[in-house]
Amino acid sequence: MISNYFKIAWRSLMKNKNIFIINSLGLAIGIATCLTIALYVADELSYDRLNTNASDTYRVVLDAKMGDELIKEAGVMAPVASTLKQELPEIKSTTRIHKFTDAAKVTYQGKTIRKGKLVMVDSTFFDVFTFKFLNGQPKTALIQPNTVVLTQEQAETYFGKADPINKSIHIKDIGIWNENGFQDFSGLFTVTGIIEKMPTNSHFHFDLLASMASNPLAKNESWLQGQYYTYITLNNGVDLKNIEAKIRATTNKHLAPELKAKMGMSLEESISKGNRFGLALQPLLNIHLQSDLRGELEQGGSLKTVTIFGAVALFMLLIACINFMNLSTASASKRVKEIGMRKVLGSAKSQLVNQFLSESFISTVFAMLLGVGIFSLCLPFFNQLANKHIEISSLFNLKYISILGIVTLIIGILSGAYPAFFMSSFNTLKALKNRFTNSGSKGVRSSLVVFQFAISATLIIGTLVVNQQMNYIQNKDVGYNRKSLIVLREAGFLGNNLDAFRNELKNDVRVKSITKSAFVPAGPTDSNMQGVMKANDPTQRIRIKQYGIDEEYIPTLGMKLISGRNFTKATDENTLNVIINETAIKSIGLPQNPIGKTIKMPANSDGKSPIITVVGVIKDFHARSLREPIEPLIMKYNPYFSLIIKAEDKDIPSLIKSMESRWNAFGTGEAFNYAFLDELYNETYLREANMNSILRIFAILTIFVACLGLFGLVTFTTEQRFKEIGIRKVLGSSVPQIVGLLSKDFLKLIVVSFLIAFPLGYYVMQNWLQDFEYRTELQWWVFVVAGLVTVLIAFLTISYRSIQAALMNPVKSLKTE
């Protein structure tokens, strides 16, 4: 009996192939989209959850105020970890991370390989973070200086399949710049452990873990400077507010003597002037999505983006399900005579119910399988767009399979319920005459149309606003020229040959200018954060970044010197002359024309306070992302490491080949790597660019599925008004008049949907734009365009079906009268 239901159901579906295909495709797209976003959201929310003590682990962050500057940074001072562990029994364990390089230079048995992220960590690292050791002991692996733990993949890069334990590798070019110059930690490191491949869902990544004991500066006792990422794990049941209060008290106790010695004022005096020195706790599980701190180990995600995408997934599935039911009922409405005939031939109501439910379940299961297939095909493309590594296998676990099964069951029951229970109750005579009414559901259906197109219009608004912000980012004057600038970050590997290489490039007619500086705007930069005394109040100090440049830096990047002079090697080398930006003038409290004015720096380790002299002022430029305000900065004459080349616009590829040839001629043994400054700038906004692309695709899919639903509703309505259309045609109504009659009510619903989408889209996107310090304004035309697009697409969908109905021969609709 059951098999008979499914045989008849399949035949019925094949008689209406077009509706069956459209119906299944709409639901399949909704399911595929929902699956894709659901796995994306699940991946974003899973960051750092692999750690055993994740819920009890926190990062200690800097939360301070100096003058008018709020300071929120991810890195803190070197002694924080050990001091908190010693003085606060509520803390179970602590560890620190110090980042060095994304491309470690390692030599083993005469072969040099530059690959892998290198960080230094305390020996307690594996007490806080959970990693599976394949070889070695986590408790002792990093206790001794010059020891290193490798990921399995990195170990195979150096050693192949051989056992790497107790073998030594030479790690070069690692160190820290400080007031005494470059502190080099290069040397032989013994491999003491191998761990599994680093998971992708972590807020930091590494390939080599060197022992912090190898870094003598990690023992620095200063509570005023440092950049160590510090993590603590609390004992069970510790009150968070209580422990944070104790951390603040401990900080003040150790900070006060140093503050008095270096700034000449007590902690109480500083606090009375509005300053605040403090540390705060940031939950480990919040770092990836909810961190607004400067100096992150890696760029994190965005909770707002995840929330937006999650809402898109939910609404997309709802729209797809609604549309599926609309099309199913529209298709079933054609079968009123069939129902009457079946009842005359003796079919019971239960048999009719089972028949319609069978058809519904076949359609739903088919759509579900098709949706999973579409998801599988599109996942690699989505991974590329979103910069993710989501695997298809992650879908096939009990949780997701159960959800898919429940969704299939619910959709099948709901979409089959209308024809199964309502239509099977029709009076037999009326059914044979093809007479039925269902005015009660009109309001519900109208509401569903409004809901669908309100969501669609909101997505269009969102897509336009994100695109507008990306255009703003691309076209904004950031204070320097990004075009035709080639960056050689690793020029320092040329060693003593760097100046010779630079001079050769200077003589190339394809090179306009060349500068030697590690300061690359909008990218990772080698900077030194310093505190300087305010001009009008020596007891107040502001933090300011220092960069080293040469005399070619400002003209090469097209920056504007608004007063004073540029550097010259003869005048400014080995001096305390500086060029500052406009923001530094305001922050330090210097006069409008600060040329020749001096700035007092904090005392060095020798107790002396250097006095620097302003020789030039440069127009403000964005050294960082547009998400952040422009910071005060000081530039000294101190060229080192990187080269930035301003090239002629023509024939840049041949220049790069020539540069590579010259590089190789110096025999560094290092690969020639370069980047374009405009590409580095764009990488800063990769997250927003990915969101823009993904949101655009989802908007198109949502509108497409909504239009399928609208098509189904128009079909349903024309079926109900079949005879009315025939009578109107007989009485002389033209095709445009009939199309207008059928379209009028639907277009009103579309207008209502946009009136809902307007404030919703404004609120959501205005909230999203708050992440940017510099942002576009929401323009009126965005909402006008979104409204016009929504109405146009809906009108074309309605018109297609309405024209079909208007062109139908009226004899067919009136022959039973």
ChimeraX attribute file (.defattr): number of C-alpha atoms within 10 A of each C-alpha:
attribute: neighborCount
match mode: 1-to-1
recipient: residues
	/A:1	6
	/A:2	9
	/A:3	9
	/A:4	11
	/A:5	17
	/A:6	19
	/A:7	14
	/A:8	15
	/A:9	21
	/A:10	15
	/A:11	12
	/A:12	14
	/A:13	18
	/A:14	13
	/A:15	10
	/A:16	11
	/A:17	12
	/A:18	11
	/A:19	17
	/A:20	20
	/A:21	15
	/A:22	18
	/A:23	27
	/A:24	25
	/A:25	22
	/A:26	26
	/A:27	31
	/A:28	29
	/A:29	25
	/A:30	29
	/A:31	28
	/A:32	27
	/A:33	25
	/A:34	25
	/A:35	22
	/A:36	24
	/A:37	22
	/A:38	20
	/A:39	18
	/A:40	21
	/A:41	18
	/A:42	14
	/A:43	15
	/A:44	20
	/A:45	18
	/A:46	14
	/A:47	23
	/A:48	24
	/A:49	15
	/A:50	14
	/A:51	17
	/A:52	14
	/A:53	19
	/A:54	18
	/A:55	15
	/A:56	20
	/A:57	25
	/A:58	23
	/A:59	25
	/A:60	28
	/A:61	23
	/A:62	21
	/A:63	18
	/A:64	17
	/A:65	17
	/A:66	19
	/A:67	18
	/A:68	10
	/A:69	13
	/A:70	12
	/A:71	17
	/A:72	19
	/A:73	20
	/A:74	22
	/A:75	24
	/A:76	23
	/A:77	21
	/A:78	24
	/A:79	19
	/A:80	25
	/A:81	21
	/A:82	15
	/A:83	16
	/A:84	19
	/A:85	17
	/A:86	10
	/A:87	12
	/A:88	14
	/A:89	12
	/A:90	18
	/A:91	19
	/A:92	16
	/A:93	22
	/A:94	27
	/A:95	25
	/A:96	28
	/A:97	22
	/A:98	22
	/A:99	17
	/A:100	15
	/A:101	16
	/A:102	16
	/A:103	13
	/A:104	20
	/A:105	20
	/A:106	22
	/A:107	17
	/A:108	15
	/A:109	10
	/A:110	8
	/A:111	9
	/A:112	17
	/A:113	18
	/A:114	15
	/A:115	17
	/A:116	21
	/A:117	18
	/A:118	24
	/A:119	22
	/A:120	24
	/A:121	26
	/A:122	23
	/A:123	22
	/A:124	19
	/A:125	23
	/A:126	22
	/A:127	19
	/A:128	23
	/A:129	17
	/A:130	16
	/A:131	20
	/A:132	12
	/A:133	17
	/A:134	12
	/A:135	18
	/A:136	16
	/A:137	13
	/A:138	22
	/A:139	12
	/A:140	13
	/A:141	22
	/A:142	29
	/A:143	18
	/A:144	16
	/A:145	16
	/A:146	24
	/A:147	23
	/A:148	30
	/A:149	26
	/A:150	26
	/A:151	22
	/A:152	18
	/A:153	16
	/A:154	20
	/A:155	22
	/A:156	14
	/A:157	13
	/A:158	19
	/A:159	13
	/A:160	11
	/A:161	9
	/A:162	9
	/A:163	13
	/A:164	20
	/A:165	17
	/A:166	14
	/A:167	13
	/A:168	19
	/A:169	21
	/A:170	17
	/A:171	22
	/A:172	17
	/A:173	16
	/A:174	17
	/A:175	15
	/A:176	15
	/A:177	12
	/A:178	11
	/A:179	9
	/A:180	9
	/A:181	8
	/A:182	11
	/A:183	15
	/A:184	13
	/A:185	16
	/A:186	17
	/A:187	16
	/A:188	18
	/A:189	21
	/A:190	22
	/A:191	25
	/A:192	25
	/A:193	25
	/A:194	28
	/A:195	20
	/A:196	14
	/A:197	15
	/A:198	16
	/A:199	14
	/A:200	14
	/A:201	18
	/A:202	19
	/A:203	20
	/A:204	18
	/A:205	17
	/A:206	19
	/A:207	23
	/A:208	22
	/A:209	25
	/A:210	30
	/A:211	25
	/A:212	27
	/A:213	19
	/A:214	22
	/A:215	20
	/A:216	11
	/A:217	15
	/A:218	20
	/A:219	12
	/A:220	12
	/A:221	16
	/A:222	15
	/A:223	19
	/A:224	15
	/A:225	15
	/A:226	18
	/A:227	19
	/A:228	24
	/A:229	24
	/A:230	25
	/A:231	24
	/A:232	24
	/A:233	23
	/A:234	22
	/A:235	15
	/A:236	12
	/A:237	8
	/A:238	12
	/A:239	11
	/A:240	12
	/A:241	10
	/A:242	10
	/A:243	18
	/A:244	16
	/A:245	14
	/A:246	16
	/A:247	22
	/A:248	14
	/A:249	14
	/A:250	18
	/A:251	18
	/A:252	19
	/A:253	12
	/A:254	16
	/A:255	18
	/A:256	17
	/A:257	16
	/A:258	18
	/A:259	18
	/A:260	14
	/A:261	12
	/A:262	16
	/A:263	21
	/A:264	14
	/A:265	17
	/A:266	17
	/A:267	20
	/A:268	11
	/A:269	13
	/A:270	21
	/A:271	13
	/A:272	10
	/A:273	12
	/A:274	12
	/A:275	20
	/A:276	18
	/A:277	19
	/A:278	21
	/A:279	24
	/A:280	18
	/A:281	19
	/A:282	17
	/A:283	18
	/A:284	23
	/A:285	22
	/A:286	16
	/A:287	21
	/A:288	24
	/A:289	19
	/A:290	15
	/A:291	19
	/A:292	17
	/A:293	15
	/A:294	13
	/A:295	14
	/A:296	17
	/A:297	15
	/A:298	11
	/A:299	15
	/A:300	18
	/A:301	18
	/A:302	19
	/A:303	17
	/A:304	15
	/A:305	16
	/A:306	20
	/A:307	12
	/A:308	17
	/A:309	21
	/A:310	19
	/A:311	15
	/A:312	23
	/A:313	24
	/A:314	15
	/A:315	19
	/A:316	29
	/A:317	24
	/A:318	19
	/A:319	28
	/A:320	29
	/A:321	28
	/A:322	23
	/A:323	29
	/A:324	32
	/A:325	26
	/A:326	26
	/A:327	28
	/A:328	24
	/A:329	22
	/A:330	23
	/A:331	20
	/A:332	19
	/A:333	20
	/A:334	15
	/A:335	15
	/A:336	22
	/A:337	18
	/A:338	14
	/A:339	25
	/A:340	23
	/A:341	16
	/A:342	18
	/A:343	22
	/A:344	13
	/A:345	9
	/A:346	9
	/A:347	14
	/A:348	12
	/A:349	17
	/A:350	11
	/A:351	16
	/A:352	21
	/A:353	20
	/A:354	18
	/A:355	21
	/A:356	27
	/A:357	25
	/A:358	25
	/A:359	24
	/A:360	27
	/A:361	21
	/A:362	17
	/A:363	26
	/A:364	27
	/A:365	19
	/A:366	18
	/A:367	26
	/A:368	24
	/A:369	16
	/A:370	19
	/A:371	24
	/A:372	21
	/A:373	13
	/A:374	18
	/A:375	22
	/A:376	18
	/A:377	13
	/A:378	14
	/A:379	19
	/A:380	16
	/A:381	12
	/A:382	20
	/A:383	15
	/A:384	11
	/A:385	17
	/A:386	19
	/A:387	12
	/A:388	17
	/A:389	15
	/A:390	19
	/A:391	13
	/A:392	15
	/A:393	8
	/A:394	9
	/A:395	19
	/A:396	11
	/A:397	9
	/A:398	9
	/A:399	9
	/A:400	15
	/A:401	12
	/A:402	12
	/A:403	11
	/A:404	19
	/A:405	12
	/A:406	12
	/A:407	17
	/A:408	19
	/A:409	15
	/A:410	15
	/A:411	22
	/A:412	23
	/A:413	19
	/A:414	17
	/A:415	26
	/A:416	26
	/A:417	18
	/A:418	20
	/A:419	26
	/A:420	26
	/A:421	17
	/A:422	11
	/A:423	23
	/A:424	24
	/A:425	16
	/A:426	18
	/A:427	14
	/A:428	18
	/A:429	14
	/A:430	13
	/A:431	21
	/A:432	18
	/A:433	13
	/A:434	18
	/A:435	13
	/A:436	14
	/A:437	8
	/A:438	8
	/A:439	8
	/A:440	8
	/A:441	10
	/A:442	11
	/A:443	10
	/A:444	10
	/A:445	15
	/A:446	15
	/A:447	14
	/A:448	23
	/A:449	24
	/A:450	23
	/A:451	22
	/A:452	26
	/A:453	28
	/A:454	25
	/A:455	26
	/A:456	31
	/A:457	31
	/A:458	27
	/A:459	24
	/A:460	27
	/A:461	26
	/A:462	26
	/A:463	24
	/A:464	22
	/A:465	25
	/A:466	22
	/A:467	19
	/A:468	19
	/A:469	21
	/A:470	19
	/A:471	12
	/A:472	15
	/A:473	19
	/A:474	14
	/A:475	9
	/A:476	13
	/A:477	12
	/A:478	19
	/A:479	16
	/A:480	19
	/A:481	16
	/A:482	19
	/A:483	15
	/A:484	16
	/A:485	24
	/A:486	21
	/A:487	23
	/A:488	20
	/A:489	20
	/A:490	16
	/A:491	26
	/A:492	18
	/A:493	16
	/A:494	19
	/A:495	11
	/A:496	9
	/A:497	16
	/A:498	19
	/A:499	14
	/A:500	12
	/A:501	17
	/A:502	16
	/A:503	12
	/A:504	11
	/A:505	20
	/A:506	16
	/A:507	11
	/A:508	14
	/A:509	11
	/A:510	17
	/A:511	17
	/A:512	15
	/A:513	21
	/A:514	25
	/A:515	24
	/A:516	26
	/A:517	26
	/A:518	26
	/A:519	25
	/A:520	21
	/A:521	19
	/A:522	21
	/A:523	17
	/A:524	14
	/A:525	15
	/A:526	16
	/A:527	16
	/A:528	14
	/A:529	16
	/A:530	17
	/A:531	19
	/A:532	25
	/A:533	19
	/A:534	21
	/A:535	19
	/A:536	10
	/A:537	10
	/A:538	14
	/A:539	15
	/A:540	20
	/A:541	23
	/A:542	18
	/A:543	20
	/A:544	18
	/A:545	17
	/A:546	20
	/A:547	22
	/A:548	21
	/A:549	21
	/A:550	22
	/A:551	18
	/A:552	18
	/A:553	23
	/A:554	17
	/A:555	17
	/A:556	19
	/A:557	23
	/A:558	13
	/A:559	17
	/A:560	15
	/A:561	18
	/A:562	13
	/A:563	15
	/A:564	16
	/A:565	14
	/A:566	20
	/A:567	23
	/A:568	12
	/A:569	12
	/A:570	7
	/A:571	10
	/A:572	18
	/A:573	15
	/A:574	11
	/A:575	12
	/A:576	15
	/A:577	21
	/A:578	26
	/A:579	27
	/A:580	24
	/A:581	21
	/A:582	18
	/A:583	18
	/A:584	23
	/A:585	19
	/A:586	13
	/A:587	21
	/A:588	22
	/A:589	15
	/A:590	17
	/A:591	11
	/A:592	9
	/A:593	13
	/A:594	18
	/A:595	19
	/A:596	14
	/A:597	14
	/A:598	18
	/A:599	19
	/A:600	17
	/A:601	18
	/A:602	19
	/A:603	15
	/A:604	12
	/A:605	10
	/A:606	6
	/A:607	10
	/A:608	11
	/A:609	14
	/A:610	14
	/A:611	14
	/A:612	20
	/A:613	18
	/A:614	22
	/A:615	21
	/A:616	22
	/A:617	26
	/A:618	24
	/A:619	15
	/A:620	22
	/A:621	18
	/A:622	16
	/A:623	21
	/A:624	19
	/A:625	19
	/A:626	19
	/A:627	16
	/A:628	15
	/A:629	13
	/A:630	19
	/A:631	19
	/A:632	20
	/A:633	25
	/A:634	22
	/A:635	23
	/A:636	22
	/A:637	24
	/A:638	18
	/A:639	21
	/A:640	17
	/A:641	19
	/A:642	20
	/A:643	25
	/A:644	27
	/A:645	25
	/A:646	23
	/A:647	22
	/A:648	16
	/A:649	12
	/A:650	10
	/A:651	10
	/A:652	16
	/A:653	9
	/A:654	11
	/A:655	18
	/A:656	15
	/A:657	12
	/A:658	13
	/A:659	18
	/A:660	15
	/A:661	12
	/A:662	15
	/A:663	21
	/A:664	14
	/A:665	11
	/A:666	14
	/A:667	10
	/A:668	13
	/A:669	14
	/A:670	16
	/A:671	13
	/A:672	17
	/A:673	12
	/A:674	17
	/A:675	13
	/A:676	16
	/A:677	23
	/A:678	16
	/A:679	15
	/A:680	18
	/A:681	19
	/A:682	17
	/A:683	14
	/A:684	18
	/A:685	17
	/A:686	16
	/A:687	18
	/A:688	19
	/A:689	19
	/A:690	16
	/A:691	19
	/A:692	21
	/A:693	16
	/A:694	17
	/A:695	22
	/A:696	19
	/A:697	13
	/A:698	22
	/A:699	22
	/A:700	15
	/A:701	18
	/A:702	30
	/A:703	23
	/A:704	19
	/A:705	30
	/A:706	26
	/A:707	24
	/A:708	24
	/A:709	28
	/A:710	26
	/A:711	24
	/A:712	26
	/A:713	25
	/A:714	25
	/A:715	24
	/A:716	21
	/A:717	16
	/A:718	20
	/A:719	18
	/A:720	20
	/A:721	15
	/A:722	18
	/A:723	19
	/A:724	15
	/A:725	27
	/A:726	21
	/A:727	16
	/A:728	15
	/A:729	19
	/A:730	14
	/A:731	9
	/A:732	9
	/A:733	14
	/A:734	14
	/A:735	18
	/A:736	13
	/A:737	14
	/A:738	19
	/A:739	21
	/A:740	16
	/A:741	13
	/A:742	23
	/A:743	20
	/A:744	13
	/A:745	11
	/A:746	21
	/A:747	17
	/A:748	12
	/A:749	20
	/A:750	25
	/A:751	18
	/A:752	17
	/A:753	26
	/A:754	27
	/A:755	15
	/A:756	18
	/A:757	26
	/A:758	19
	/A:759	12
	/A:760	17
	/A:761	22
	/A:762	18
	/A:763	11
	/A:764	15
	/A:765	19
	/A:766	16
	/A:767	11
	/A:768	17
	/A:769	18
	/A:770	11
	/A:771	15
	/A:772	14
	/A:773	12
	/A:774	18
	/A:775	17
	/A:776	17
	/A:777	12
	/A:778	16
	/A:779	10
	/A:780	8
	/A:781	10
	/A:782	18
	/A:783	24
	/A:784	14
	/A:785	15
	/A:786	23
	/A:787	22
	/A:788	14
	/A:789	14
	/A:790	22
	/A:791	22
	/A:792	14
	/A:793	14
	/A:794	22
	/A:795	18
	/A:796	13
	/A:797	19
	/A:798	25
	/A:799	20
	/A:800	13
	/A:801	20
	/A:802	24
	/A:803	16
	/A:804	13
	/A:805	23
	/A:806	24
	/A:807	15
	/A:808	15
	/A:809	13
	/A:810	19
	/A:811	12
	/A:812	11
	/A:813	17
	/A:814	15
	/A:815	8
	/A:816	9
	/A:817	6
